[in-house]
Amino acid sequence: MKDEIDIPVQKEEDFVAANIRRDNYSRIRDLQAMEFNAAISSRLLAEKQSTIKCDKCGKEFTTDISSKDIMKCPDCR
């Protein structure tokens, strides 16, 4: 009769190999996440440094000029 179901028993080696694959995948994923976070934080820091607040009206504007001599926005000039 064919009422019995054969369930394959996995070897201990398969469990070890699966654990190694999981560890490698999680390590690669964590390294990639760290790179993405570093890129995002450096971009946000660069945007923050190039944002200047206008002395006259108080509006914040971005500038491509690295000098801090121009402290007025284009609308106030």
N, CA, C and O of each residue as an XYZ file, in Angstrom:
308
protein
N       0.830     -1.176      0.000
C       0.000      0.000      0.000
C       0.878      1.244      0.000
O       2.020      1.250      0.460
N       0.294      2.259     -0.527
C       1.048      3.496     -0.665
C       0.520      4.561      0.297
O       0.560      5.745     -0.036
N       0.029      4.181      1.476
C      -0.498      5.126      2.451
C       0.607      5.825      3.237
O       0.369      6.867      3.848
N       1.783      5.274      3.225
C       2.880      5.856      3.983
C       3.507      7.006      3.197
O       3.668      6.931      1.979
N       3.846      8.044      3.901
C       4.508      9.199      3.284
C       5.965      9.182      3.710
O       6.286      9.105      4.896
N       6.820      9.254      2.733
C       8.251      9.278      3.033
C       8.689     10.734      3.209
O       8.582     11.539      2.284
N       9.174     11.054      4.384
C       9.692     12.399      4.657
C      11.208     12.302      4.644
O      11.795     11.568      5.439
N      11.842     13.040      3.745
C      13.305     12.955      3.701
C      13.916     13.591      4.952
O      13.511     14.675      5.372
N      14.861     12.925      5.516
C      15.560     13.426      6.697
C      16.796     14.165      6.205
O      17.626     13.612      5.483
N      16.900     15.418      6.608
C      18.053     16.201      6.168
C      19.273     15.832      6.993
O      19.184     15.510      8.178
N      20.392     15.891      6.335
C      21.635     15.555      7.005
C      22.101     16.744      7.842
O      21.684     17.880      7.615
N      22.944     16.474      8.783
C      23.512     17.527      9.624
C      24.352     18.483      8.775
O      24.440     19.670      9.089
N      24.969     17.976      7.704
C      25.788     18.806      6.827
C      24.927     19.862      6.129
O      25.377     20.988      5.919
N      23.700     19.506      5.774
C      22.814     20.466      5.128
C      22.471     21.619      6.068
O      22.390     22.769      5.634
N      22.269     21.320      7.347
C      21.980     22.367      8.316
C      23.179     23.300      8.489
O      23.019     24.516      8.598
N      24.364     22.728      8.513
C      25.581     23.529      8.666
C      25.766     24.414      7.443
O      26.094     25.593      7.579
N      25.564     23.870      6.264
C      25.720     24.655      5.036
C      24.669     25.766      4.971
O      24.972     26.876      4.534
N      23.462     25.484      5.394
C      22.414     26.508      5.393
C      22.748     27.618      6.380
O      22.522     28.792      6.087
N      23.283     27.264      7.546
C      23.688     28.285      8.514
C      24.814     29.156      7.984
O      24.823     30.367      8.206
N      25.758     28.549      7.287
C      26.860     29.316      6.704
C      26.332     30.261      5.630
O      26.751     31.417      5.567
N      25.416     29.784      4.780
C      24.831     30.642      3.752
C      24.065     31.810      4.381
O      24.171     32.942      3.909
N      23.301     31.545      5.435
C      22.559     32.610      6.132
C      23.511     33.636      6.738
O      23.266     34.839      6.651
N      24.586     33.168      7.348
C      25.559     34.081      7.948
C      26.221     34.957      6.889
O      26.385     36.162      7.079
N      26.601     34.336      5.769
C      27.226     35.113      4.688
C      26.259     36.143      4.129
O      26.639     37.288      3.885
N      25.014     35.743      3.928
C      24.010     36.666      3.387
C      23.780     37.833      4.339
O      23.729     38.984      3.907
N      23.640     37.546      5.628
C      23.379     38.619      6.581
C      24.581     39.548      6.711
O      24.405     40.753      6.887
N      25.796     39.013      6.630
C      26.988     39.852      6.691
C      27.061     40.786      5.480
O      27.369     41.970      5.623
N      26.781     40.256      4.303
C      26.799     41.075      3.083
C      25.708     42.138      3.157
O      25.942     43.290      2.791
N      24.521     41.764      3.624
C      23.415     42.716      3.756
C      23.742     43.816      4.763
O      23.415     44.980      4.532
N      24.381     43.464      5.874
C      24.750     44.456      6.880
C      25.818     45.414      6.361
O      25.756     46.614      6.630
N      26.788     44.899      5.625
C      27.817     45.769      5.044
C      27.212     46.731      4.031
O      27.581     47.904      3.985
N      26.289     46.236      3.226
C      25.629     47.080      2.239
C      24.797     48.157      2.928
O      24.779     49.302      2.477
N      24.119     47.812      3.997
C      23.322     48.789      4.738
C      24.216     49.851      5.363
O      23.851     51.026      5.383
N      25.381     49.459      5.874
C      26.312     50.436      6.446
C      26.812     51.404      5.377
O      26.937     52.600      5.637
N      27.101     50.895      4.168
C      27.544     51.760      3.076
C      26.446     52.737      2.682
O      26.713     53.920      2.471
N      25.212     52.250      2.582
C      24.097     53.128      2.231
C      23.889     54.197      3.293
O      23.672     55.363      2.962
N      23.953     53.815      4.566
C      23.770     54.780      5.646
C      24.870     55.824      5.651
O      24.609     57.002      5.896
N      26.112     55.400      5.381
C      27.221     56.351      5.331
C      27.043     57.325      4.174
O      27.319     58.516      4.317
N      26.584     56.829      3.033
C      26.375     57.702      1.882
C      25.258     58.703      2.149
O      25.377     59.876      1.793
N      24.182     58.251      2.769
C      23.062     59.139      3.069
C      23.480     60.195      4.076
O      23.159     61.371      3.905
N      24.187     59.796      5.120
C      24.582     60.769      6.147
C      25.578     61.777      5.601
O      25.512     62.951      5.963
N      26.503     61.357      4.739
C      27.454     62.320      4.165
C      26.747     63.282      3.223
O      27.111     64.456      3.157
N      25.738     62.804      2.489
C      24.988     63.698      1.613
C      24.189     64.714      2.420
O      24.148     65.895      2.074
N      23.551     64.253      3.500
C      22.796     65.170      4.347
C      23.706     66.189      5.019
O      23.325     67.349      5.173
N      24.893     65.776      5.417
C      25.845     66.691      6.033
C      26.312     67.732      5.024
O      26.459     68.904      5.368
N      26.546     67.317      3.779
C      26.964     68.262      2.746
C      25.854     69.263      2.439
O      26.130     70.441      2.216
N      24.601     68.805      2.426
C      23.485     69.719      2.201
C      23.352     70.710      3.354
O      23.054     71.885      3.138
N      23.569     70.242      4.558
C      23.446     71.100      5.739
C      24.522     72.179      5.729
O      24.259     73.315      6.123
N      25.723     71.842      5.286
C      26.820     72.803      5.281
C      26.634     73.869      4.212
O      27.108     74.991      4.388
N      25.963     73.559      3.117
C      25.807     74.527      2.046
C      24.539     75.356      2.201
O      24.265     76.211      1.359
N      23.758     75.126      3.254
C      22.547     75.900      3.501
C      22.895     77.097      4.382
O      23.480     76.940      5.454
N      22.528     78.300      3.916
C      22.836     79.536      4.628
C      21.525     80.259      4.917
O      20.605     80.250      4.099
N      21.452     80.878      6.078
C      20.274     81.641      6.461
C      20.512     83.113      6.119
O      21.558     83.675      6.444
N      19.534     83.724      5.465
C      19.635     85.116      5.039
C      19.594     86.037      6.268
O      18.800     85.829      7.185
N      20.468     87.064      6.269
C      20.495     88.021      7.374
C      19.283     88.944      7.359
O      18.799     89.364      8.410
N      18.802     89.254      6.173
C      17.734     90.241      6.053
C      16.340     89.655      6.304
O      15.588     90.172      7.130
N      15.996     88.574      5.590
C      14.637     88.030      5.703
C      14.564     86.748      6.526
O      13.476     86.361      6.953
N      15.677     86.092      6.754
C      15.684     84.873      7.562
C      15.413     83.612      6.777
O      15.367     82.529      7.361
N      15.232     83.715      5.463
C      14.968     82.543      4.633
C      16.267     81.758      4.433
O      17.332     82.343      4.234
N      16.168     80.437      4.488
C      17.339     79.604      4.235
C      17.446     79.322      2.744
O      16.451     79.040      2.076
N      18.666     79.401      2.237
C      18.899     79.122      0.820
C      20.216     78.390      0.676
O      21.095     78.483      1.533
N      20.340     77.662     -0.420
C      21.575     76.932     -0.676
C      22.442     77.747     -1.612
O      21.949     78.484     -2.465
N      23.712     77.601     -1.438
C      24.649     78.330     -2.282
C      25.729     77.381     -2.780
O      26.116     76.437     -2.091
N      26.203     77.648     -3.981
C      27.299     76.864     -4.542
C      28.637     77.480     -4.194
O      29.676     76.840     -4.361
N      28.630     78.694     -3.719
C      29.856     79.392     -3.360
C      30.245     78.971     -1.949
O      29.411     78.939     -1.044
N      31.520     78.651     -1.776
C      31.957     78.173     -0.465
C      32.209     79.322      0.508
O      32.292     79.098      1.715
N      32.332     80.545      0.001
C      32.598     81.665      0.900
C      31.324     82.079      1.622
O      30.229     81.992      1.067
N      31.474     82.523      2.846
C      30.345     82.924      3.661
C      30.139     84.446      3.615
O      29.435     85.004      4.456
N      30.757     85.114      2.626
C      30.638     86.574      2.524
C      29.229     86.989      2.123
O      28.718     87.999      2.608
N      28.608     86.230      1.254
C      27.273     86.571      0.782
C      26.266     85.957      1.751
O      26.038     84.748      1.727
N      25.669     86.779      2.597
C      24.728     86.285      3.596
C      23.309     86.728      3.287
O      22.443     86.661      4.160
N      23.048     87.182      2.056
C      21.702     87.577      1.653
C      21.223     86.646      0.552
O      21.986     86.241     -0.325
N      19.936     86.318      0.622
C      19.372     85.432     -0.377
C      19.219     86.179     -1.710
O      19.294     87.407     -1.720
N      19.012     85.493     -2.809
C      18.878     86.153     -4.102
C      17.690     87.115     -4.159
O      17.725     88.079     -4.923
N      16.646     86.877     -3.374
C      15.497     87.777     -3.388
C      15.813     89.113     -2.720
O      15.273     90.143     -3.124
N      16.679     89.113     -1.705
C      16.993     90.325     -0.955
C      18.105     91.157     -1.586
O      18.293     92.306     -1.187
N      18.820     90.644     -2.519
C      19.950     91.380     -3.116
C      19.505     92.487     -3.974
O      20.333     93.196     -4.546
